């Protein structure tokens, strides 16, 4: 999990996190607003590398095309 500082609203979970150069680097997972609903400038995402590892662990022959930046 990593933090990013862009606006993510209710319903954005599961959506892509896109870098400035257009690469998908993760998936939106949650915001960190306080219990009193004070807005937080940080949101959490799951990186594509963690998603790939999880898919490999379940070993269902799922192929996820991901840019490896090589």
C-alpha positions as protocol buffer text, in pm:
chain_id: "A"
residue {
  index: 1
  type: UNK
  ca { x: 0 y: 0 z: 0 }
}
residue {
  index: 2
  type: UNK
  ca { x: 121 y: 350 z: -74 }
}
residue {
  index: 3
  type: UNK
  ca { x: -12 y: 702 z: -21 }
}
residue {
  index: 4
  type: UNK
  ca { x: -89 y: 952 z: -294 }
}
residue {
  index: 5
  type: UNK
  ca { x: -205 y: 1312 z: -278 }
}
residue {
  index: 6
  type: UNK
  ca { x: -482 y: 1349 z: -533 }
}
residue {
  index: 7
  type: UNK
  ca { x: -853 y: 1376 z: -477 }
}
residue {
  index: 8
  type: UNK
  ca { x: -1026 y: 1038 z: -450 }
}
residue {
  index: 9
  type: UNK
  ca { x: -1394 y: 1040 z: -372 }
}
residue {
  index: 10
  type: UNK
  ca { x: -1641 y: 781 z: -251 }
}
residue {
  index: 11
  type: UNK
  ca { x: -1686 y: 538 z: -537 }
}
residue {
  index: 12
  type: UNK
  ca { x: -1331 y: 580 z: -673 }
}
residue {
  index: 13
  type: UNK
  ca { x: -1210 y: 263 z: -499 }
}
residue {
  index: 14
  type: UNK
  ca { x: -1094 y: 12 z: -757 }
}
residue {
  index: 15
  type: UNK
  ca { x: -1013 y: 284 z: -1007 }
}
residue {
  index: 16
  type: UNK
  ca { x: -666 y: 331 z: -1156 }
}
residue {
  index: 17
  type: UNK
  ca { x: -397 y: 558 z: -1014 }
}
residue {
  index: 18
  type: UNK
  ca { x: -221 y: 708 z: -1315 }
}
residue {
  index: 19
  type: UNK
  ca { x: 125 y: 868 z: -1305 }
}
residue {
  index: 20
  type: UNK
  ca { x: 200 y: 1203 z: -1470 }
}
residue {
  index: 21
  type: UNK
  ca { x: 349 y: 1019 z: -1768 }
}
residue {
  index: 22
  type: UNK
  ca { x: 39 y: 805 z: -1817 }
}
residue {
  index: 23
  type: UNK
  ca { x: 136 y: 476 z: -1650 }
}
residue {
  index: 24
  type: UNK
  ca { x: -108 y: 295 z: -1424 }
}
residue {
  index: 25
  type: UNK
  ca { x: 81 y: 255 z: -1097 }
}
residue {
  index: 26
  type: UNK
  ca { x: -191 y: 120 z: -871 }
}
residue {
  index: 27
  type: UNK
  ca { x: -554 y: 97 z: -771 }
}
residue {
  index: 28
  type: UNK
  ca { x: -737 y: 333 z: -533 }
}
residue {
  index: 29
  type: UNK
  ca { x: -821 y: 157 z: -208 }
}
residue {
  index: 30
  type: UNK
  ca { x: -928 y: 406 z: 63 }
}
residue {
  index: 31
  type: UNK
  ca { x: -913 y: 758 z: 196 }
}
residue {
  index: 32
  type: UNK
  ca { x: -782 y: 863 z: 533 }
}
residue {
  index: 33
  type: UNK
  ca { x: -1044 y: 1117 z: 637 }
}
residue {
  index: 34
  type: UNK
  ca { x: -1088 y: 1142 z: 1010 }
}
residue {
  index: 35
  type: UNK
  ca { x: -1394 y: 1012 z: 1193 }
}
residue {
  index: 36
  type: UNK
  ca { x: -1531 y: 1367 z: 1215 }
}
residue {
  index: 37
  type: UNK
  ca { x: -1517 y: 1380 z: 833 }
}
residue {
  index: 38
  type: UNK
  ca { x: -1229 y: 1625 z: 822 }
}
residue {
  index: 39
  type: UNK
  ca { x: -1078 y: 1599 z: 476 }
}
residue {
  index: 40
  type: UNK
  ca { x: -736 y: 1439 z: 446 }
}
residue {
  index: 41
  type: UNK
  ca { x: -491 y: 1520 z: 166 }
}
residue {
  index: 42
  type: UNK
  ca { x: -377 y: 1159 z: 146 }
}
residue {
  index: 43
  type: UNK
  ca { x: -535 y: 849 z: 0 }
}
residue {
  index: 44
  type: UNK
  ca { x: -407 y: 491 z: -17 }
}
residue {
  index: 45
  type: UNK
  ca { x: -355 y: 271 z: -316 }
}
residue {
  index: 46
  type: UNK
  ca { x: -240 y: -82 z: -387 }
}
residue {
  index: 47
  type: UNK
  ca { x: 57 y: -92 z: -624 }
}
residue {
  index: 48
  type: UNK
  ca { x: 49 y: -292 z: -946 }
}
residue {
  index: 49
  type: UNK
  ca { x: 346 y: -495 z: -820 }
}
residue {
  index: 50
  type: UNK
  ca { x: 141 y: -611 z: -519 }
}
residue {
  index: 51
  type: UNK
  ca { x: -152 y: -698 z: -744 }
}
residue {
  index: 52
  type: UNK
  ca { x: 76 y: -909 z: -965 }
}
residue {
  index: 53
  type: UNK
  ca { x: 215 y: -1091 z: -658 }
}
residue {
  index: 54
  type: UNK
  ca { x: -136 y: -1168 z: -533 }
}
residue {
  index: 55
  type: UNK
  ca { x: -239 y: -1306 z: -872 }
}
residue {
  index: 56
  type: UNK
  ca { x: 71 y: -1525 z: -883 }
}
residue {
  index: 57
  type: UNK
  ca { x: -6 y: -1659 z: -534 }
}
residue {
  index: 58
  type: UNK
  ca { x: -352 y: -1779 z: -631 }
}
residue {
  index: 59
  type: UNK
  ca { x: -199 y: -1941 z: -942 }
}
residue {
  index: 60
  type: UNK
  ca { x: -509 y: -1928 z: -1161 }
}
residue {
  index: 61
  type: UNK
  ca { x: -314 y: -1856 z: -1482 }
}
residue {
  index: 62
  type: UNK
  ca { x: -441 y: -1499 z: -1483 }
}
residue {
  index: 63
  type: UNK
  ca { x: -231 y: -1282 z: -1710 }
}
residue {
  index: 64
  type: UNK
  ca { x: -218 y: -912 z: -1629 }
}
residue {
  index: 65
  type: UNK
  ca { x: -34 y: -703 z: -1888 }
}
residue {
  index: 66
  type: UNK
  ca { x: 169 y: -449 z: -1691 }
}
residue {
  index: 67
  type: UNK
  ca { x: 434 y: -202 z: -1802 }
}
residue {
  index: 68
  type: UNK
  ca { x: 765 y: -302 z: -1645 }
}
residue {
  index: 69
  type: UNK
  ca { x: 943 y: 22 z: -1747 }
}
residue {
  index: 70
  type: UNK
  ca { x: 1234 y: -165 z: -1913 }
}
